[in-house]
Structures are given as structure tokens and as C-alpha cells.
Amino acid sequence: MAALPVFRWRLAPDGYATRRQLRARGLRPGGQCVAAQLERPRRRREPLVAYLYRVDLAQPVRPMTPSRWAALAKANTARRICPQCRTDAGYVIPRSLGTCVPCAYPDPADSPRSV
């Protein structure tokens, strides 16, 4: 197995791109293997690594079909439903909370007081 070519940060030759750069051009890796990698050095830690793909082997992004749009809309709607109170929160529920904000932080004024 041959080792990947390693380039310093911002010094990769033309013809290579990261996944994000490919996507910005309307391309995807298309099944090709990683062609090279970038390394950004950091003090006292391992370097940051970014994988590069060849632009000439990249393929166009697949277009969104009506059924894909429908599946995406259904998934986003499910992310807005609070699992505790079963209402539409009007926003995507944070995974850190797991419920809508009113359920996660109930108002103490609404709870019955013990005297």
C-alpha cells in the first residue's frame, strides 16, 4: 500500500480539493479514494488533517428528486416535535436538551406551591 502524499496547509497543488470544496463546485468524490492529505501543524498536539480528492475524477452532485425533498421535509418535521409534550416547537429541538425549552426548563411559577 502506497503512502498518501502529504502537503502543508494551504500549499496543495491545483487539481485537489476537499469534500467541501468539491461540494461548492457542485461535485462529489464519486467513489474515488483519498488522493492526498493536508496537515496543519499545531503546538503540542497532533496536526489537523484534511483529506483531498482529485477534481478531475469527481462527479456531479445527484439532483434532488421530489421523493427526496419529501423525505427531507418529513425528517425535519420530526426534529421539531417534542417527545415529552408532543407539540411542534417551531424550531429544531436541541439534542443537548432532548425536549423543547419549556419542557426542559419548566416555569416554577406554573407549578403548585407547597405551603
C-alpha positions as CSV (number, residue, x, y, z in Angstrom):
1,M,0.0,0.0,0.0
2,A,1.5,3.3,-1.1
3,A,1.6,6.2,1.4
4,L,-0.5,9.3,0.6
5,P,1.2,12.5,-0.4
6,V,1.1,15.0,2.4
7,F,1.0,18.7,1.8
8,R,1.4,21.6,4.2
9,W,-1.6,23.7,5.0
10,R,-2.6,26.0,2.0
11,L,0.2,24.5,-0.2
12,A,-1.7,21.8,-2.0
13,P,-1.3,21.8,-5.8
14,D,-4.1,22.6,-8.2
15,G,-6.3,19.6,-9.1
16,Y,-7.0,18.6,-5.5
17,A,-10.0,19.6,-3.3
18,T,-11.6,18.7,0.0
19,R,-15.2,17.5,0.2
20,R,-16.5,20.9,1.0
21,Q,-14.6,22.5,-1.9
22,L,-16.0,19.8,-4.2
23,R,-19.5,20.5,-3.0
24,A,-19.1,24.2,-3.5
25,R,-18.3,23.4,-7.2
26,G,-21.3,21.1,-7.5
27,L,-19.2,18.0,-7.4
28,R,-18.8,14.9,-5.2
29,P,-15.9,12.4,-4.8
30,G,-17.9,9.8,-6.6
31,G,-16.4,6.7,-5.0
32,Q,-12.7,7.6,-5.5
33,C,-10.3,7.0,-2.7
34,V,-8.5,9.8,-0.9
35,A,-5.7,11.1,-3.1
36,A,-3.7,13.2,-0.7
37,Q,-3.9,14.9,2.6
38,L,-3.2,18.3,4.1
39,E,-1.6,18.8,7.5
40,R,-1.9,21.9,9.6
41,P,0.7,21.9,12.4
42,R,-0.4,22.7,16.0
43,R,1.7,23.3,19.1
44,R,1.9,20.3,21.5
45,R,-0.8,18.4,19.6
46,E,-1.2,16.3,16.6
47,P,-1.7,18.2,13.3
48,L,-5.1,18.8,11.9
49,V,-5.7,16.7,8.8
50,A,-7.8,17.3,5.8
51,Y,-8.3,14.7,3.0
52,L,-8.1,15.7,-0.6
53,Y,-9.7,14.3,-3.7
54,R,-8.9,14.7,-7.3
55,V,-11.1,17.2,-9.1
56,D,-10.8,15.5,-12.5
57,L,-12.2,12.3,-11.1
58,A,-15.1,14.0,-9.2
59,Q,-18.7,13.5,-10.4
60,P,-21.6,15.9,-10.4
61,V,-23.8,16.0,-7.4
62,R,-27.0,14.0,-7.8
63,P,-30.1,16.2,-8.1
64,M,-32.8,16.3,-5.5
65,T,-35.9,14.4,-6.6
66,P,-39.4,15.1,-5.4
67,S,-39.3,12.0,-3.2
68,R,-36.0,13.1,-1.6
69,W,-37.5,16.5,-0.9
70,A,-40.5,14.9,0.8
71,A,-38.3,12.6,2.9
72,L,-36.2,15.6,4.0
73,A,-39.2,17.6,4.9
74,K,-40.6,14.6,7.0
75,A,-37.3,14.2,8.8
76,N,-37.1,17.9,9.6
77,T,-40.7,17.9,10.9
78,A,-39.8,15.0,13.2
79,R,-36.9,17.0,14.6
80,R,-39.3,19.8,15.6
81,I,-41.8,17.6,17.6
82,C,-41.1,17.5,21.4
83,P,-41.0,13.9,22.6
84,Q,-42.3,14.9,26.0
85,C,-45.3,17.2,25.2
86,R,-45.8,16.0,21.6
87,T,-46.2,19.6,20.2
88,D,-44.4,21.3,17.3
89,A,-41.8,23.5,19.0
90,G,-41.5,25.8,15.9
91,Y,-37.7,25.1,15.8
92,V,-35.4,22.1,15.7
93,I,-35.1,20.7,19.2
94,P,-31.5,20.8,20.5
95,R,-30.1,17.3,21.0
96,S,-28.4,18.6,24.2
97,L,-31.8,19.2,25.8
98,G,-33.8,16.3,24.2
99,T,-37.0,18.2,24.7
100,C,-38.4,21.7,23.9
101,V,-37.2,24.6,26.0
102,P,-40.4,24.9,28.1
103,C,-40.3,21.1,28.9
104,A,-36.5,21.3,29.7
105,Y,-36.8,24.4,31.9
106,P,-40.4,24.5,33.4
107,D,-41.5,27.8,34.8
108,P,-41.6,27.5,38.6
109,A,-44.4,30.0,38.8
110,D,-46.7,27.5,37.0
111,S,-46.1,24.6,39.4
112,P,-48.3,24.2,42.6
113,R,-46.8,25.7,45.7
114,S,-46.4,23.7,48.9
115,V,-47.3,25.9,51.9
